[in-house]
């Protein structure tokens, strides 16, 4: 089974920083950056869970700057679970789940840098 702990650790670290950030920083773009990331992680999880694209896409709603950390965690954990399930031997894809994991971790780390600078 794929070890997704690097993704969950990166998501939790970023979410903790968002939760501790002052409102001014969240409003200056940190929350928007995190919401964009949460939406991207959710899209990736949905693509793994429904490779045919038969189900309608679900978009992470904007619930405000104070909940974006929680939204990020939900999306990250959903993606981690989808990656573990895909590693169990699903349909062939262009990229292996381990490659998708590395890419997701990099996305989280880059978004954290942009949001918290």
N, CA and C atoms as an extended XYZ file, in Angstrom:
351
Properties=species:S:1:pos:R:3:atomname:S:1:resname:S:1:resid:I:1 pbc="F F F"
N         0.852       -1.182        0.000 N   UNK     1
C         0.000        0.000        0.000 CA  UNK     1
C         0.891        1.236        0.000 C   UNK     1
N         0.478        2.226       -0.779 N   UNK     2
C         1.218        3.469       -0.918 CA  UNK     2
C         1.217        4.248        0.393 C   UNK     2
N         2.390        4.702        0.808 N   UNK     3
C         2.525        5.516        2.016 CA  UNK     3
C         2.258        6.967        1.647 C   UNK     3
N         1.106        7.457        2.033 N   UNK     4
C         0.722        8.831        1.703 CA  UNK     4
C         1.019        9.806        2.841 C   UNK     4
N         1.778        9.380        3.819 N   UNK     5
C         2.070       10.257        4.957 CA  UNK     5
C         2.794       11.550        4.555 C   UNK     5
N         3.635       11.561        3.508 N   UNK     6
C         4.221       12.854        3.126 CA  UNK     6
C         3.157       13.883        2.710 C   UNK     6
N         2.121       13.423        2.035 N   UNK     7
C         1.049       14.327        1.632 CA  UNK     7
C         0.245       14.791        2.839 C   UNK     7
N        -0.147       13.867        3.678 N   UNK     8
C        -0.957       14.264        4.832 CA  UNK     8
C        -0.159       15.170        5.772 C   UNK     8
N         1.128       14.915        5.925 N   UNK     9
C         1.958       15.770        6.781 CA  UNK     9
C         2.070       17.174        6.197 C   UNK     9
N         2.281       17.275        4.891 N   UNK    10
C         2.404       18.594        4.249 CA  UNK    10
C         1.093       19.369        4.348 C   UNK    10
N        -0.026       18.683        4.127 N   UNK    11
C        -1.335       19.325        4.210 CA  UNK    11
C        -1.616       19.783        5.641 C   UNK    11
N        -1.347       18.938        6.602 N   UNK    12
C        -1.584       19.295        8.012 CA  UNK    12
C        -0.711       20.483        8.433 C   UNK    12
N         0.541       20.492        7.994 N   UNK    13
C         1.453       21.594        8.349 CA  UNK    13
C         0.923       22.920        7.778 C   UNK    13
N         0.544       22.906        6.507 N   UNK    14
C         0.024       24.113        5.880 CA  UNK    14
C        -1.275       24.549        6.562 C   UNK    14
N        -2.166       23.611        6.831 N   UNK    15
C        -3.437       23.933        7.484 CA  UNK    15
C        -3.205       24.528        8.868 C   UNK    15
N        -2.263       23.982        9.619 N   UNK    16
C        -1.950       24.525       10.945 CA  UNK    16
C        -1.457       25.969       10.846 C   UNK    16
N        -0.644       26.234        9.836 N   UNK    17
C        -0.152       27.598        9.648 CA  UNK    17
C        -1.290       28.539        9.271 C   UNK    17
N        -2.217       28.057        8.458 N   UNK    18
C        -3.373       28.885        8.098 CA  UNK    18
C        -4.236       29.171        9.319 C   UNK    18
N        -4.458       28.164       10.137 N   UNK    19
C        -5.292       28.338       11.332 CA  UNK    19
C        -4.672       29.328       12.313 C   UNK    19
N        -3.346       29.395       12.326 N   UNK    20
C        -2.647       30.290       13.248 CA  UNK    20
C        -2.388       31.673       12.645 C   UNK    20
N        -2.642       31.831       11.377 N   UNK    21
C        -2.347       33.093       10.695 CA  UNK    21
C        -3.341       34.181       11.094 C   UNK    21
N        -2.868       35.408       11.151 N   UNK    22
C        -3.796       36.510       11.440 CA  UNK    22
C        -4.750       36.734       10.265 C   UNK    22
N        -5.882       37.306       10.583 N   UNK    23
C        -6.902       37.566        9.568 CA  UNK    23
C        -6.325       38.394        8.420 C   UNK    23
N        -5.473       39.335        8.721 N   UNK    24
C        -4.913       40.194        7.675 CA  UNK    24
C        -4.121       39.384        6.651 C   UNK    24
N        -3.363       38.409        7.100 N   UNK    25
C        -2.593       37.577        6.168 CA  UNK    25
C        -3.528       36.700        5.332 C   UNK    25
N        -4.534       36.150        5.984 N   UNK    26
C        -5.496       35.327        5.253 CA  UNK    26
C        -6.173       36.136        4.153 C   UNK    26
N        -6.545       37.359        4.469 N   UNK    27
C        -7.235       38.214        3.497 CA  UNK    27
C        -6.297       38.740        2.413 C   UNK    27
N        -4.999       38.796        2.702 N   UNK    28
C        -4.027       39.276        1.699 CA  UNK    28
C        -3.697       38.205        0.671 C   UNK    28
N        -4.287       37.053        0.766 N   UNK    29
C        -4.076       36.067       -0.279 CA  UNK    29
C        -3.778       34.658        0.192 C   UNK    29
N        -3.430       34.491        1.461 N   UNK    30
C        -3.120       33.144        1.941 CA  UNK    30
C        -4.333       32.229        1.836 C   UNK    30
N        -5.505       32.749        2.191 N   UNK    31
C        -6.715       31.922        2.130 CA  UNK    31
C        -7.074       31.591        0.684 C   UNK    31
N        -6.925       32.558       -0.209 N   UNK    32
C        -7.236       32.302       -1.620 CA  UNK    32
C        -6.290       31.255       -2.198 C   UNK    32
N        -5.020       31.337       -1.842 N   UNK    33
C        -4.033       30.355       -2.309 CA  UNK    33
C        -4.397       28.962       -1.796 C   UNK    33
N        -4.775       28.881       -0.533 N   UNK    34
C        -5.124       27.590        0.057 CA  UNK    34
C        -6.414       27.023       -0.545 C   UNK    34
N        -7.384       27.882       -0.809 N   UNK    35
C        -8.627       27.409       -1.422 CA  UNK    35
C        -8.359       26.892       -2.828 C   UNK    35
N        -7.538       27.596       -3.573 N   UNK    36
C        -7.185       27.136       -4.918 CA  UNK    36
C        -6.515       25.761       -4.848 C   UNK    36
N        -5.632       25.577       -3.876 N   UNK    37
C        -4.968       24.286       -3.697 CA  UNK    37
C        -5.978       23.210       -3.303 C   UNK    37
N        -6.854       23.517       -2.357 N   UNK    38
C        -7.864       22.543       -1.932 CA  UNK    38
C        -8.728       22.108       -3.116 C   UNK    38
N        -9.083       23.062       -3.943 N   UNK    39
C        -9.886       22.730       -5.124 CA  UNK    39
C        -9.114       21.829       -6.080 C   UNK    39
N        -7.834       22.107       -6.268 N   UNK    40
C        -7.016       21.281       -7.156 CA  UNK    40
C        -6.866       19.864       -6.604 C   UNK    40
N        -6.621       19.745       -5.307 N   UNK    41
C        -6.494       18.417       -4.703 CA  UNK    41
C        -7.809       17.653       -4.819 C   UNK    41
N        -8.928       18.353       -4.652 N   UNK    42
C       -10.241       17.711       -4.767 CA  UNK    42
C       -10.481       17.217       -6.192 C   UNK    42
N       -10.099       18.011       -7.176 N   UNK    43
C       -10.247       17.598       -8.577 CA  UNK    43
C        -9.424       16.338       -8.833 C   UNK    43
N        -8.213       16.300       -8.316 N   UNK    44
C        -7.350       15.133       -8.514 CA  UNK    44
C        -7.936       13.891       -7.845 C   UNK    44
N        -8.489       14.061       -6.654 N   UNK    45
C        -9.108       12.926       -5.965 CA  UNK    45
C       -10.313       12.416       -6.745 C   UNK    45
N       -11.126       13.330       -7.240 N   UNK    46
C       -12.306       12.938       -8.008 CA  UNK    46
C       -11.906       12.192       -9.274 C   UNK    46
N       -10.835       12.637       -9.923 N   UNK    47
C       -10.378       11.974      -11.142 CA  UNK    47
C        -9.918       10.548      -10.860 C   UNK    47
N        -9.296       10.330       -9.704 N   UNK    48
C        -8.872        8.978       -9.335 CA  UNK    48
C       -10.061        8.102       -8.955 C   UNK    48
N       -11.025        8.694       -8.271 N   UNK    49
C       -12.190        7.928       -7.814 CA  UNK    49
C       -13.150        7.591       -8.950 C   UNK    49
N       -13.177        8.445       -9.971 N   UNK    50
C       -14.090        8.245      -11.103 CA  UNK    50
C       -13.340        8.526      -12.399 C   UNK    50
N       -12.455        7.594      -12.805 N   UNK    51
C       -11.626        7.847      -13.994 CA  UNK    51
C       -12.428        8.056      -15.276 C   UNK    51
N       -13.638        7.527      -15.340 N   UNK    52
C       -14.452        7.705      -16.541 CA  UNK    52
C       -15.058        9.101      -16.610 C   UNK    52
N       -15.095        9.798      -15.486 N   UNK    53
C       -15.683       11.130      -15.456 CA  UNK    53
C       -17.196       11.115      -15.543 C   UNK    53
N       -17.801        9.992      -15.189 N   UNK    54
C       -19.252        9.853      -15.294 CA  UNK    54
C       -19.996       10.724      -14.278 C   UNK    54
N       -19.435       10.864      -13.095 N   UNK    55
C       -20.089       11.670      -12.063 CA  UNK    55
C       -19.819       13.149      -12.314 C   UNK    55
N       -20.786       14.007      -12.003 N   UNK    56
C       -20.551       15.438      -12.185 CA  UNK    56
C       -19.451       15.926      -11.228 C   UNK    56
N       -18.628       16.833      -11.718 N   UNK    57
C       -17.545       17.377      -10.892 CA  UNK    57
C       -18.127       18.180       -9.739 C   UNK    57
N       -17.501       18.046       -8.600 N   UNK    58
C       -17.897       18.802       -7.418 CA  UNK    58
C       -16.797       19.830       -7.135 C   UNK    58
N       -17.206       21.067       -6.873 N   UNK    59
C       -16.254       22.146       -6.627 CA  UNK    59
C       -16.270       22.500       -5.148 C   UNK    59
N       -15.091       22.604       -4.579 N   UNK    60
C       -14.958       23.009       -3.177 CA  UNK    60
C       -15.487       24.447       -3.051 C   UNK    60
N       -16.491       24.664       -2.204 N   UNK    61
C       -17.059       26.012       -2.089 CA  UNK    61
C       -16.142       26.947       -1.299 C   UNK    61
N       -16.314       28.228       -1.515 N   UNK    62
C       -15.585       29.229       -0.740 CA  UNK    62
C       -16.418       29.519        0.502 C   UNK    62
N       -15.997       28.986        1.624 N   UNK    63
C       -16.739       29.149        2.879 CA  UNK    63
C       -16.124       30.201        3.791 C   UNK    63
N       -15.128       30.910        3.289 N   UNK    64
C       -14.529       31.996        4.063 CA  UNK    64
C       -13.111       31.692        4.507 C   UNK    64
N       -12.426       32.744        4.903 N   UNK    65
C       -11.001       32.635        5.218 CA  UNK    65
C       -10.714       31.809        6.462 C   UNK    65
N       -11.673       31.694        7.351 N   UNK    66
C       -11.406       30.997        8.612 CA  UNK    66
C       -11.592       29.488        8.552 C   UNK    66
N       -12.147       28.972        7.462 N   UNK    67
C       -12.328       27.523        7.347 CA  UNK    67
C       -11.472       26.892        6.261 C   UNK    67
N       -10.703       27.708        5.566 N   UNK    68
C        -9.939       27.187        4.437 CA  UNK    68
C        -8.905       26.147        4.874 C   UNK    68
N        -8.380       26.263        6.065 N   UNK    69
C        -7.448       25.244        6.562 CA  UNK    69
C        -8.125       23.889        6.674 C   UNK    69
N        -9.346       23.891        7.179 N   UNK    70
C       -10.096       22.639        7.293 CA  UNK    70
C       -10.452       22.087        5.917 C   UNK    70
N       -10.810       22.969        4.988 N   UNK    71
C       -11.117       22.523        3.638 CA  UNK    71
C        -9.883       21.887        2.988 C   UNK    71
N        -8.733       22.471        3.240 N   UNK    72
C        -7.488       21.928        2.700 CA  UNK    72
C        -7.225       20.525        3.246 C   UNK    72
N        -7.444       20.338        4.533 N   UNK    73
C        -7.237       19.019        5.138 CA  UNK    73
C        -8.197       17.989        4.542 C   UNK    73
N        -9.448       18.355        4.395 N   UNK    74
C       -10.434       17.426        3.820 CA  UNK    74
C       -10.012       17.016        2.413 C   UNK    74
N        -9.649       17.986        1.590 N   UNK    75
C        -9.247       17.680        0.215 CA  UNK    75
C        -7.971       16.843        0.184 C   UNK    75
N        -7.016       17.175        1.038 N   UNK    76
C        -5.766       16.420        1.077 CA  UNK    76
C        -5.960       14.987        1.529 C   UNK    76
N        -6.798       14.790        2.542 N   UNK    77
C        -7.055       13.430        3.022 CA  UNK    77
C        -7.849       12.622        1.997 C   UNK    77
N        -8.771       13.280        1.300 N   UNK    78
C        -9.503       12.598        0.228 CA  UNK    78
C        -8.549       12.132       -0.869 C   UNK    78
N        -7.610       13.004       -1.239 N   UNK    79
C        -6.651       12.627       -2.271 CA  UNK    79
C        -5.747       11.499       -1.782 C   UNK    79
N        -5.309       11.571       -0.540 N   UNK    80
C        -4.459       10.508        0.005 CA  UNK    80
C        -5.185        9.166       -0.042 C   UNK    80
N        -6.447        9.161        0.328 N   UNK    81
C        -7.233        7.921        0.296 CA  UNK    81
C        -7.402        7.423       -1.136 C   UNK    81
N        -7.669        8.327       -2.059 N   UNK    82
C        -7.827        7.935       -3.464 CA  UNK    82
C        -6.518        7.376       -4.019 C   UNK    82
N        -5.399        7.942       -3.624 N   UNK    83
C        -4.097        7.443       -4.077 CA  UNK    83
C        -3.823        6.045       -3.521 C   UNK    83
N        -4.161        5.838       -2.252 N   UNK    84
C        -3.972        4.500       -1.668 CA  UNK    84
C        -4.844        3.478       -2.381 C   UNK    84
N        -6.075        3.843       -2.692 N   UNK    85
C        -6.980        2.927       -3.389 CA  UNK    85
C        -6.487        2.652       -4.811 C   UNK    85
N        -5.977        3.673       -5.481 N   UNK    86
C        -5.478        3.500       -6.848 CA  UNK    86
C        -4.233        2.632       -6.873 C   UNK    86
N        -3.456        2.679       -5.813 N   UNK    87
C        -2.235        1.875       -5.735 CA  UNK    87
C        -2.558        0.401       -5.568 C   UNK    87
N        -3.784        0.104       -5.182 N   UNK    88
C        -4.191       -1.282       -4.983 CA  UNK    88
C        -4.447       -2.039       -6.265 C   UNK    88
N        -4.244       -1.407       -7.384 N   UNK    89
C        -4.406       -2.124       -8.641 CA  UNK    89
C        -5.674       -1.783       -9.376 C   UNK    89
N        -5.846       -0.526       -9.678 N   UNK    90
C        -6.988       -0.104      -10.467 CA  UNK    90
C        -6.628       -0.099      -11.941 C   UNK    90
N        -7.402        0.601      -12.733 N   UNK    91
C        -7.117        0.681      -14.166 CA  UNK    91
C        -5.793        1.398      -14.419 C   UNK    91
N        -5.169        1.041      -15.528 N   UNK    92
C        -3.900        1.670      -15.873 CA  UNK    92
C        -4.113        3.160      -16.105 C   UNK    92
N        -3.148        3.947      -15.669 N   UNK    93
C        -3.213        5.381      -15.902 CA  UNK    93
C        -1.874        5.833      -16.443 C   UNK    93
N        -1.850        7.053      -16.918 N   UNK    94
C        -0.622        7.582      -17.510 CA  UNK    94
C         0.466        7.765      -16.459 C   UNK    94
N         0.079        7.989      -15.227 N   UNK    95
C         1.042        8.251      -14.172 CA  UNK    95
C         0.766        7.321      -12.989 C   UNK    95
N         1.801        6.766      -12.419 N   UNK    96
C         1.651        5.880      -11.269 CA  UNK    96
C         1.211        6.687      -10.052 C   UNK    96
N         0.471        6.063       -9.124 N   UNK    97
C         0.057        6.769       -7.917 CA  UNK    97
C         1.226        7.391       -7.143 C   UNK    97
N         2.381        6.744       -7.136 N   UNK    98
C         3.518        7.328       -6.410 CA  UNK    98
C         3.967        8.631       -7.065 C   UNK    98
N         3.895        8.706       -8.391 N   UNK    99
C         4.229        9.943       -9.089 CA  UNK    99
C         3.209       11.040       -8.805 C   UNK    99
N         1.941       10.643       -8.740 N   UNK   100
C         0.888       11.604       -8.413 CA  UNK   100
C         1.048       12.100       -6.980 C   UNK   100
N         1.470       11.213       -6.094 N   UNK   101
C         1.709       11.595       -4.710 CA  UNK   101
C         2.819       12.640       -4.632 C   UNK   101
N         3.934       12.371       -5.293 N   UNK   102
C         5.055       13.316       -5.273 CA  UNK   102
C         4.636       14.673       -5.833 C   UNK   102
N         3.856       14.646       -6.901 N   UNK   103
C         3.379       15.884       -7.511 CA  UNK   103
C         2.469       16.654       -6.558 C   UNK   103
N         1.587       15.956       -5.858 N   UNK   104
C         0.672       16.599       -4.916 CA  UNK   104
C         1.433       17.216       -3.745 C   UNK   104
N         2.428       16.502       -3.236 N   UNK   105
C         3.239       17.040       -2.137 CA  UNK   105
C         3.937       18.320       -2.588 C   UNK   105
N         4.482       18.313       -3.794 N   UNK   106
C         5.144       19.504       -4.326 CA  UNK   106
C         4.154       20.666       -4.465 C   UNK   106
N         2.933       20.378       -4.916 N   UNK   107
C         1.916       21.427       -5.031 CA  UNK   107
C         1.622       22.058       -3.676 C   UNK   107
N         1.486       21.220       -2.651 N   UNK   108
C         1.197       21.722       -1.307 CA  UNK   108
C         2.359       22.583       -0.807 C   UNK   108
N         3.562       22.096       -0.957 N   UNK   109
C         4.722       22.846       -0.468 CA  UNK   109
C         4.877       24.178       -1.185 C   UNK   109
N         4.665       24.193       -2.502 N   UNK   110
C         4.777       25.451       -3.260 CA  UNK   110
C         3.676       26.430       -2.877 C   UNK   110
N         2.469       25.937       -2.693 N   UNK   111
C         1.362       26.817       -2.306 CA  UNK   111
C         1.604       27.393       -0.916 C   UNK   111
N         2.145       26.592       -0.020 N   UNK   112
C         2.438       27.075        1.327 CA  UNK   112
C         3.470       28.214        1.274 C   UNK   112
N         4.482       28.044        0.473 N   UNK   113
C         5.508       29.077        0.337 CA  UNK   113
C         4.880       30.367       -0.192 C   UNK   113
N         4.075       30.265       -1.249 N   UNK   114
C         3.445       31.454       -1.824 CA  UNK   114
C         2.503       32.120       -0.821 C   UNK   114
N         1.735       31.323       -0.086 N   UNK   115
C         0.727       31.860        0.820 CA  UNK   115
C         1.331       32.506        2.060 C   UNK   115
N         2.417       31.972        2.531 N   UNK   116
C         2.933       32.421        3.825 CA  UNK   116
C         4.135       33.366        3.720 C   UNK   116
N         4.477       33.792        2.520 N   UNK   117
C         5.623       34.721        2.408 CA  UNK   117
C         5.237       36.121        2.774 C   UNK   117
